[in-house]
Amino acid sequence: MDTPQPRYLYLARHAEANSDESALTDAGRRQAVLLGERLRDVPLAAIHHGPLARATQTARLIAEQRADDIEPLVSEAAGDYVPYEPTREDLVGGGVDADRYLDFVAQFPPAERAAGPQLAARALKLFTGTVDGNEPRHELVVTHNFLGGWFLRAAYDAPAWRWLGINLANAALTVIRYAPGRPASVLVFNDMGHLPVGLRWTGLPPESRV
């Protein structure tokens, strides 16, 4: 009889893309290959990715490093969108510059901001929580910075607006464990041990690098 089992969510932001984000750079392709080598022996049941080219290419390069012929699966829910549009009331008293964050989110098209919460709710339903079965499940989601922040916010049960300010580097690895009867546990965050120094921290501003 199937019982609730742990799920291990391996979360990666796509590798470095070129200026118009239509393809990975040479450095980005190398990042993706190295991440694939890092995950080669992880018993992944699935590789999911968003529909944009930079996520698709990253997922395929990761899959090519494996011996199990796993086929990456495209998911709109793993795409690049605003998962929650904060209100001023959300931000006031939170120790942040409310105008700065409201202006940042307002630059995205209204239709995208309207559709994002539904996609974000679907992403949590699809990719988080325990699974029914006889053994733990390991899944990789290759996504974008906003959704990565959304998953981490949810793992810590933080307010919905708190996806803002959580940043994932290109091809860095984050792992979240969902176990029966326990809160979600972030095991690894922004791990770049598989990348040489020159390929680390891309996608983030200089002040976010350590």
SVG drawing of the C-alpha trace seen along z (x, -y; Angstrom):
<svg xmlns="http://www.w3.org/2000/svg" viewBox="-5 -55 43 57">
<polyline fill="none" stroke="black" stroke-width="0.4" points="0.0,0.0 1.3,-3.4 2.2,-5.8 3.4,-9.4 7.1,-9.5 9.6,-12.3 10.2,-14.4 13.5,-16.0 13.2,-19.0 16.4,-19.9 16.0,-23.5 18.2,-25.2 18.0,-28.6 18.9,-28.3 22.5,-28.8 23.8,-32.1 22.0,-33.4 23.0,-36.0 21.8,-39.6 18.4,-38.9 18.0,-35.7 17.4,-33.6 20.1,-31.1 22.8,-30.2 26.3,-31.8 29.3,-29.6 29.8,-30.0 26.2,-29.1 26.5,-25.9 29.5,-24.9 27.6,-25.7 24.8,-23.5 27.1,-20.6 28.8,-20.9 25.5,-20.9 24.5,-17.8 27.7,-16.1 26.9,-17.1 23.5,-15.5 24.5,-12.5 24.1,-10.0 21.1,-11.5 18.1,-9.1 16.0,-11.7 12.4,-10.6 11.9,-13.7 13.5,-16.8 11.0,-19.7 11.8,-23.0 10.1,-26.2 9.2,-26.8 11.7,-29.6 14.8,-28.8 17.3,-29.4 15.6,-27.0 15.0,-24.4 18.6,-24.4 19.8,-24.1 17.6,-21.2 18.6,-19.3 22.3,-19.8 21.8,-18.4 19.9,-15.4 22.6,-14.7 25.1,-14.1 23.0,-11.1 23.0,-7.5 19.2,-6.9 17.9,-8.8 15.5,-10.8 13.5,-13.2 13.1,-16.7 9.4,-17.8 8.3,-21.3 5.9,-23.0 4.4,-26.4 4.2,-26.4 8.1,-26.3 8.3,-29.4 9.4,-33.0 6.6,-35.1 5.7,-37.2 4.3,-34.7 2.7,-37.3 2.2,-41.0 2.7,-42.7 0.6,-45.5 1.9,-48.5 0.3,-47.1 2.4,-43.9 5.6,-45.9 5.1,-48.7 6.6,-47.7 8.6,-44.9 11.9,-46.8 12.1,-47.3 11.8,-50.2 8.2,-49.7 8.4,-52.1 11.4,-50.4 9.8,-47.0 6.4,-48.2 8.1,-50.0 10.1,-46.9 7.1,-44.7 5.0,-47.3 7.4,-47.1 6.0,-43.7 3.0,-43.6 -0.4,-43.6 -1.5,-40.4 1.7,-38.7 1.1,-40.0 -2.5,-38.7 -1.6,-35.2 1.4,-34.7 -0.4,-33.8 -2.3,-31.0 0.8,-29.6 2.6,-29.9 -0.1,-28.0 0.1,-25.3 3.9,-25.1 3.5,-24.5 1.0,-21.8 3.0,-20.0 6.5,-20.2 6.3,-20.5 5.1,-18.4 5.3,-14.7 4.5,-12.0 2.5,-8.8 4.5,-5.6 7.0,-3.2 10.2,-5.3 11.4,-8.9 11.1,-10.8 13.8,-13.1 12.9,-15.7 14.7,-18.5 13.1,-21.8 15.1,-24.1 13.4,-27.5 14.0,-31.2 14.9,-33.5 11.4,-34.6 10.0,-31.1 13.1,-29.9 12.4,-32.7 8.8,-31.6 9.7,-28.0 12.1,-29.1 9.6,-31.6 7.0,-28.8 9.5,-26.4 10.1,-28.8 6.3,-29.7 7.3,-33.4 4.8,-36.0 3.7,-35.8 5.7,-38.9 8.9,-37.6 9.9,-35.9 11.3,-39.4 15.0,-39.7 15.7,-35.9 18.2,-35.4 19.5,-32.3 22.7,-32.3 22.8,-30.7 23.2,-27.0 23.5,-27.0 21.8,-24.1 19.2,-24.4 17.6,-21.3 14.4,-21.3 13.2,-18.2 9.5,-17.6 8.9,-14.8 5.7,-13.5 4.8,-15.2 7.7,-17.7 8.1,-21.2 9.9,-21.7 13.7,-21.7 16.1,-23.6 19.1,-21.3 21.2,-23.3 20.9,-26.9 22.8,-28.4 25.5,-25.7 28.1,-26.3 30.7,-23.8 30.4,-22.1 31.4,-25.4 34.9,-26.8 35.4,-30.3 35.0,-32.0 31.6,-30.6 30.1,-31.3 27.6,-34.0 26.6,-34.9 23.1,-36.4 23.5,-38.3 24.7,-41.8 28.2,-42.2 26.8,-43.0 25.2,-39.6 28.4,-37.7 30.5,-36.4"/>
</svg>
